[in-house]
Amino acid sequence: MKVNKHYQELEESYLFSTIAHKVADYQAAHPDADIIRLGIGDVTLPLAKSVVQALHEASDEQGRKETFHGYIPSEQGYPFLREAIQRYYAGRGVALDTAEIFISDGAKSDLGNLLDLFDADNTVLVPDPVYPVYVDDNVMAGRRITYMPASAENHFLPMPDENTKADIVYLCSPNNPTGATYTRSQLKVWVDWANAHDAVILFDAAYECFVSEEGLARSIYEVEGAKTCAIEVCSFSKIAGFTGTRCGYTIVPQALARDGMNLNKMWLRRQTTKFNGVAYIVQRAAAAVFSEDGMREIQQNLDYYRRNAAVIAAALDEAGVWYCGGKNSPYIWLECPAGMGSWQFFDWLLDTAHVVGTPGEGFGRCGEGYFRLTAFGDAERTKEAAARILAALKTLG
């Protein structure tokens, strides 16, 4: 028998596993070090009260015969959650049919599973730096991967030109890791390009809830023409702290067709074959996110993380370090000081300030010389980390 040899082409270790091992080794060698982690993008605030209440009520329902729920009516998700998402988009002027909304166990899963719709003989275009999962998913499948450089010169928002050639394009906005966010007019350029070249955009909108500035897009469907070229993937992990609860959703427009086949119908067929749906209690909790109380409570949590980002940004401003992100994103993407490389700065910051971040090089070659910090930490610990970072940077002169 033969195995998938493409796994040999993957990097030896997933980025965050490498970081975890390095931190564990440092902690073992320095047991008294008080390490603050601003690396991985996991949230720290608990679920909103209305969400927890919905979880409890749904759990109680599962304990009574007359309200018990087994297999869900549709692998797409319960109507009450899809309708709540439909209203959420309508509030931003985006009209969706509930048949275009598919509930999943998280954006990360769907970003990989969506590739089932496409032949391996397709060229994939990803930005560099990029969320490593986009690359690894396609390496495993044996697809050709090309890169579009993102840099300070293009504000970490690469755009297509006459030389851009690809079948599948990954766009993430607000971007992980850089925090850069596309405007509607910039996305219109991408949409027009994709429609003209018979390409499909996989649009990762996991951080849309952090967008606050006018003119920036929260959904690619705010752009005319997107429904014939784009699939949008979103998550409850960042908007509502579902990193441990697991729920997300993917929008596959009914108007999206390629090679004579309808991708909405293909995705439905794929899900009915390989997926039995998200737990009833989790879907009830997710629907509570969009209730009046849920949205109010969640905005309070998002504002908490926004304040953390402002604290980190203020320290970098005082130190005179260049950065982007932080305003419409929970990530701050900074230029490593004193000409340090990404991993060199990682080691220096860990040893000097006992603060952990994420080396930009881990997101791609164009990330070399940059570093990502996250605002998802505890507020007091974030203030302490910012103070330590500032003190450490001042020693560089």
Solvent accessible surface area in square Angstrom, and as a share of the most:
residue,aa,sasa,rsa
1,M,210,0.94
2,K,188,0.80
3,V,96,0.55
4,N,68,0.35
5,K,124,0.52
6,H,65,0.29
7,Y,118,0.45
8,Q,144,0.64
9,E,111,0.50
10,L,39,0.20
11,E,144,0.65
12,E,182,0.82
13,S,48,0.31
14,Y,72,0.27
15,L,16,0.08
16,F,30,0.13
17,S,46,0.29
18,T,43,0.25
19,I,13,0.06
20,A,58,0.45
21,H,123,0.55
22,K,66,0.28
23,V,4,0.03
24,A,57,0.44
25,D,99,0.51
26,Y,30,0.11
27,Q,54,0.24
28,A,83,0.64
29,A,72,0.56
30,H,80,0.36
31,P,101,0.64
32,D,142,0.74
33,A,13,0.10
34,D,70,0.36
35,I,13,0.06
36,I,5,0.03
37,R,139,0.51
38,L,1,0.01
39,G,2,0.02
40,I,106,0.54
41,G,11,0.10
42,D,67,0.35
43,V,18,0.10
44,T,76,0.44
45,L,41,0.20
46,P,105,0.66
47,L,40,0.20
48,A,8,0.06
49,K,167,0.71
50,S,18,0.12
51,V,0,0.00
52,V,52,0.30
53,Q,107,0.47
54,A,16,0.12
55,L,35,0.17
56,H,116,0.52
57,E,92,0.41
58,A,1,0.01
59,S,51,0.33
60,D,84,0.44
61,E,37,0.17
62,Q,56,0.25
63,G,68,0.66
64,R,110,0.40
65,K,191,0.81
66,E,139,0.62
67,T,40,0.23
68,F,121,0.50
69,H,54,0.24
70,G,45,0.43
71,Y,188,0.71
72,I,19,0.10
73,P,106,0.67
74,S,30,0.19
75,E,41,0.18
76,Q,17,0.08
77,G,1,0.01
78,Y,12,0.05
79,P,63,0.39
80,F,44,0.18
81,L,0,0.00
82,R,26,0.09
83,E,74,0.33
84,A,4,0.03
85,I,0,0.00
86,Q,55,0.25
87,R,153,0.56
88,Y,31,0.12
89,Y,1,0.00
90,A,59,0.46
91,G,71,0.68
92,R,55,0.20
93,G,71,0.68
94,V,4,0.03
95,A,78,0.61
96,L,12,0.06
97,D,68,0.35
98,T,34,0.20
99,A,34,0.26
100,E,11,0.05
101,I,0,0.00
102,F,1,0.00
103,I,1,0.00
104,S,2,0.01
105,D,56,0.29
106,G,1,0.01
107,A,9,0.07
108,K,100,0.42
109,S,41,0.27
110,D,2,0.01
111,L,2,0.01
112,G,21,0.20
113,N,44,0.23
114,L,0,0.00
115,L,12,0.06
116,D,75,0.39
117,L,18,0.09
118,F,28,0.12
119,D,96,0.50
120,A,53,0.41
121,D,100,0.52
122,N,28,0.15
123,T,22,0.13
124,V,0,0.00
125,L,11,0.05
126,V,0,0.00
127,P,6,0.04
128,D,8,0.04
129,P,1,0.01
130,V,4,0.03
131,Y,36,0.14
132,P,17,0.10
133,V,9,0.05
134,Y,1,0.00
135,V,26,0.15
136,D,34,0.18
137,D,26,0.13
138,N,0,0.00
139,V,22,0.13
140,M,63,0.28
141,A,41,0.32
142,G,29,0.28
143,R,19,0.07
144,R,133,0.48
145,I,37,0.19
146,T,56,0.33
147,Y,101,0.38
148,M,18,0.08
149,P,83,0.52
150,A,3,0.02
151,S,35,0.23
152,A,37,0.29
153,E,150,0.67
154,N,52,0.27
155,H,137,0.61
156,F,5,0.02
157,L,18,0.09
158,P,8,0.05
159,M,69,0.31
160,P,19,0.12
161,D,77,0.40
162,E,152,0.68
163,N,114,0.58
164,T,20,0.11
165,K,159,0.67
166,A,13,0.10
167,D,55,0.28
168,I,2,0.01
169,V,0,0.00
170,Y,0,0.00
171,L,1,0.01
172,C,4,0.02
173,S,1,0.00
174,P,0,0.00
175,N,10,0.05
176,N,11,0.06
177,P,0,0.00
178,T,2,0.01
179,G,5,0.05
180,A,13,0.10
181,T,13,0.08
182,Y,7,0.03
183,T,42,0.24
184,R,97,0.35
185,S,82,0.53
186,Q,50,0.22
187,L,0,0.00
188,K,72,0.30
189,V,70,0.40
190,W,0,0.00
191,V,0,0.00
192,D,69,0.36
193,W,18,0.06
194,A,0,0.00
195,N,58,0.30
196,A,83,0.64
197,H,96,0.43
198,D,95,0.49
199,A,0,0.00
200,V,4,0.02
201,I,0,0.00
202,L,0,0.00
203,F,0,0.00
204,D,6,0.03
205,A,0,0.00
206,A,11,0.08
207,Y,12,0.04
208,E,4,0.02
209,C,4,0.03
210,F,3,0.01
211,V,12,0.07
212,S,78,0.50
213,E,85,0.38
214,E,166,0.74
215,G,29,0.27
216,L,23,0.12
217,A,0,0.00
218,R,56,0.20
219,S,0,0.00
220,I,0,0.00
221,Y,17,0.06
222,E,42,0.19
223,V,9,0.05
224,E,144,0.64
225,G,32,0.31
226,A,1,0.01
227,K,65,0.28
228,T,57,0.33
229,C,0,0.00
230,A,0,0.00
231,I,0,0.00
232,E,1,0.00
233,V,0,0.00
234,C,3,0.02
235,S,7,0.04
236,F,1,0.00
237,S,7,0.05
238,K,26,0.11
239,I,11,0.06
240,A,6,0.05
241,G,16,0.15
242,F,0,0.00
243,T,38,0.22
244,G,75,0.73
245,T,29,0.17
246,R,91,0.33
247,C,0,0.00
248,G,0,0.00
249,Y,6,0.02
250,T,0,0.00
251,I,0,0.00
252,V,0,0.00
253,P,0,0.00
254,Q,83,0.37
255,A,60,0.47
256,L,0,0.00
257,A,47,0.37
258,R,40,0.15
259,D,139,0.72
260,G,83,0.80
261,M,104,0.47
262,N,42,0.21
263,L,4,0.02
264,N,11,0.05
265,K,144,0.61
266,M,44,0.20
267,W,0,0.00
268,L,63,0.31
269,R,161,0.59
270,R,35,0.13
271,Q,2,0.01
272,T,60,0.35
273,T,89,0.51
274,K,129,0.55
275,F,40,0.17
276,N,97,0.50
277,G,21,0.20
278,V,9,0.05
279,A,56,0.44
280,Y,9,0.03
281,I,52,0.26
282,V,18,0.10
283,Q,0,0.00
284,R,88,0.32
285,A,0,0.00
286,A,0,0.00
287,A,20,0.16
288,A,14,0.11
289,V,0,0.00
290,F,34,0.14
291,S,47,0.30
292,E,150,0.67
293,D,68,0.35
294,G,0,0.00
295,M,49,0.22
296,R,123,0.45
297,E,31,0.14
298,I,1,0.01
299,Q,69,0.31
300,Q,109,0.49
301,N,34,0.18
302,L,1,0.01
303,D,57,0.29
304,Y,43,0.17
305,Y,7,0.03
306,R,58,0.21
307,R,143,0.52
308,N,3,0.02
309,A,2,0.02
310,A,61,0.47
311,V,44,0.25
312,I,1,0.01
313,A,16,0.12
314,A,59,0.46
315,A,10,0.08
316,L,1,0.01
317,D,89,0.46
318,E,112,0.50
319,A,33,0.25
320,G,69,0.66
321,V,19,0.11
322,W,108,0.38
323,Y,53,0.20
324,C,29,0.18
325,G,21,0.20
326,G,11,0.11
327,K,151,0.64
328,N,13,0.06
329,S,3,0.02
330,P,1,0.01
331,Y,2,0.01
332,I,0,0.00
333,W,0,0.00
334,L,2,0.01
335,E,79,0.35
336,C,8,0.05
337,P,21,0.13
338,A,81,0.63
339,G,78,0.75
340,M,18,0.08
341,G,18,0.18
342,S,0,0.00
343,W,67,0.23
344,Q,110,0.49
345,F,2,0.01
346,F,1,0.00
347,D,67,0.35
348,W,51,0.18
349,L,1,0.01
350,L,6,0.03
351,D,84,0.44
352,T,65,0.38
353,A,6,0.05
354,H,53,0.23
355,V,1,0.00
356,V,4,0.02
357,G,0,0.00
358,T,0,0.00
359,P,0,0.00
360,G,0,0.00
361,E,75,0.34
362,G,25,0.24
363,F,4,0.02
364,G,23,0.22
365,R,210,0.77
366,C,44,0.26
367,G,0,0.00
368,E,78,0.35
369,G,18,0.17
370,Y,34,0.13
371,F,0,0.00
372,R,2,0.01
373,L,1,0.01
374,T,3,0.02
375,A,0,0.00
376,F,2,0.01
377,G,10,0.10
378,D,64,0.33
379,A,23,0.18
380,E,115,0.52
381,R,88,0.32
382,T,0,0.00
383,K,103,0.43
384,E,73,0.33
385,A,0,0.00
386,A,5,0.04
387,A,59,0.46
388,R,44,0.16
389,I,3,0.02
390,L,28,0.14
391,A,59,0.46
392,A,5,0.04
393,L,12,0.06
394,K,118,0.50
395,T,101,0.59
396,L,64,0.32
397,G,108,1.03
